[in-house]
Amino acid sequence: MIRGAFPLDGLPEGRYLLHAAVTLNGKTAERIAEFGIGSLEAAMAREIAMRNAGRAIDEVYFANMNEDELDQAAEVLEVLAPSRELAVYRATGDGRLSVSAKRRFLTEFWQKRDNNPATEANEDRIRFYDAIEMANKEFAEAGRGARPGWKTDMGRIWVRHGIPDERQRWRQQGKAPPVEIWRYTQGRARFYIFADRTNFGLYSLLRSNDLDEPGQPGWAEIVTPEFITREIEPWLGMTFCAFGGADQQQLTCN
């Protein structure tokens, strides 16, 4: 294979024909190809428009993926779907899906979740995979055994519900580890209480009013009842702890 290059500096914008001729051992091979000269900004705009157009339609989006990319696109669906719905895709042995069947599964999966089928684009799918990408950037763990961002507690909540309407973070206070609370106020109000028990920025979910996110038992002992009554309860505007016992000095939390 013979490779070569030549500068295009100074050529004005427009369409051109490149005519290449190579003679070797008395034989000449010729190739003609069209190319264009334009601004970098215009080229980037066209590329973005073409990429977004391909993302819009489910069939086109998955048709451009190889099998590894399809498997990655399917793996993250556990954030949305129960295992029984994904069992067909995950089948092994004789039940293993072909590449074309995997594309069809993913296309049908998202067509069922298209809340606005009147539009050509599947906004729900685009939003989901954009959220996965953002979660991987924001919440990915580091080191051996590290999880991608979407598999962390914060990443999972982010993908399911989007950017929280309100966020509050506290640094470590006494025995209480760093704590962060997310609150969603649109529709059914939800809150999620996270704590960094490692002091390495790895926040785990401790408590929520979301029935699909039960949290951890004994969460009050982790962040301490005193921190709950002093910081968390006033910020959320609700009560978790109460005095009890004969001397009214025992603080219990739920």
N, C-alpha and C positions, 0 to 999 in steps of 0.2 A: 504494500500500500504506500502510495506517495502522498505526502501531505505538503501543503504550502499555504502561505498567507501573504496578503498584500494590504497596504493601508488604504483606508477609505476617506481619510481626512481631506476636507475641501470639497467633497461632492455635495452639491445642493440637494435639498429634499426632493424626492421623486422616485419613480420606478425605473429599474435598470435590468439589463440582461447580462449575465456573466457567461462568457463563452470561453471554455477551457479546452485546450488541445494538447495532448501528450503523445509524443512519438517515441517508441521503444522497440528496438530491433526491427526497424523498418515498418512498424505498424503504428497507426495513429488512432487514438481514441479521443472522441470529442464529447463534451457535455455542455448543455446550455441550461441555465437556471435563472429564474427571475428573483430579484431581491429589491428591497426598498430602503430608502434613507429617510428617516424622520426623527422627530425630537424624542428624547428619552421619556419625557412626561407623557406624550401621546402613546408611546409603546406600552408603558406601564399601565395606563388607563385602559387600553384595549385588552391587555392580559388579564387585568382584574375583572373587567366586564365578561370576558370569555369564561374565566374560572367561576364567577358567580352564576353565570347562565348554566354551566354544567352542574353546579351544586343544587340548583333550584328543583330539578326534576328527579324524582327518586330513582327511576330506571337508569338515567344517565349517570347519576352520582355513583351508584354501585357498579355500573358497567365498566367504569374506569379503574376499578380496584382489582388487584391480584388477590390470590387466596389468603395470603398473610394479612393483607389490609382488610379483607372481609372479616376474618376472624377477630381482628382487633375491633372492628366496628360492632361486631356481635357481642364481644366480651363485656363491653361497657353497658350493655342493655340490662344487665342485672340490677342496675340502679332503678330501672323503671318497671321491669317485668318480673313475674314470679318464675321460679325455676322450671315449673311444669310447662310454661309457654316456650321456654328456650330449649327444652329437652330435645326437640327434633333437630335443632341446629347442632347440638352438642353430641349427638349420637355417634358412636364409634362402630368399628367392624363393618358388618354387612349393611348396617343402617346409616352409615356415614354419607352425608350429602355430597354431591358433586359440586364443582365450583358454580355451575349455572344454577343449581338448586339453591345454593347459599345466596346467590344474588336475588333469586326469586323470593326466598324467605324474607330477606331484609327489606326488599321492596314492598312486599305485602304487609310486613310488620309496621312499616311507617305509613303506608296508605291507610291502615286502620286507625292510626293516631293523628291523621291530618284533620285538624279542627276547622280548617277552612278550605275544603276541596274545590271551591269555586275558583281559586287562584291556581296558576300553573305551578308555582313554587310551594314546597312543603315547608312552611315557616317553622313548624314544630320540630322537624328533624334538624333543620339548620340551626335553630336555637339550642337544641340538645347537644349536638356535636361541638358547637362553639363553646358551650358551657363546660364540656369535658376538656377541651383544649385549655380554657382559662383555669380550670381547677388544677390541671397538671402543672401549670406555670406557678400558681399561687400556693399550692398546698403539698407539693411533692416532698417526700421524705428523702433523706440522704443516708448513705452508709449501707452496710450489709443488711439484706432483708428489707430494704426500704420499699415502700409502696408508692405507686403513682398517685398523684393528687386526688383523682376521682375515687380512689379506694379508701381515703381517709374519711373520718367523720365529717370534718368541715367540707371537704370536697364533695362528698355525697349530698349533703344538705344544699350546698351551692348549686349543684347540677339539678336537683329536684325543684328547688324553689327560687333560684336566682339570687341576685344581690339582696341582702337583708335591708329592710327599711331603716333599721337602727342597729348600731353596733356600739358596745361598750367594753373596754378592756381595762383590767387592773393588773398592776405589777404584783409580785409576791409581797404578801403582808403577813409577817409572823409565820405561823404554821400553814397559812393558806397559800397554795401555789398560784401562779398567774392564772387569771380567770378572764374569759371573754364570753359575752352574751350577744346572741343575734336575736332580733325581734322582727317579725313580719306582721304588718298591720293591715294589709289588704285582704279582704275576704275573711276567712276564719283566722283569728289572731293566734300566732304561734310564737313560742320562744324556745331557744336552745342554749343551754349553759355548758360551756366547754372549760376544761382546765388543762394546763400544761404541767403534768406531774413529773416530767423529766427535766424541765428547765432547758430543753433544747428546741423549743418551739413546736413540739408535737402535741397538739391539742386533741383531747378525746372528749366525746360527748358524755356528760354526767347526768343531765336532767332536762326534760322537755315535757310540754303538754301535748306533743304530737304522739298519738297512739301507735304510730308506726316506728317511733324512735323511743323505746322505753328507757334508755339511759342505763345508769349503773346503780345497783343497790348500795346503800351506805354512802351516797354521794355527799351527804351533809358532813360526815366525819372527814372527808377528803378536803373540802374547802373550809371546814370548821363552822359550827353554828353561829359563832360570833361574827364571822365575816358575812354570813347569810343575812343576819338581822341588821347589820350595820350598812352593808353595801347593796346586796342583791335585792332584798325585799323592797327597799325604797325605790330602786331604779325600775323594778318591774311593777311596783304598785300592788303586790300581793304578799300573803303571809305563808311561810313554810314552817316556821318554828314557833313554839309556844312554851311558856313556863308551866311546869307540872310538879307533881310530888307534894308531899305533906308540907315541906318548907317553902314550896313555890320557887325553888332555886334551880331546879333541874330543867334544862332547856332541851326540848325534843323537837326534831324536825321530820317532815315527811317529804 
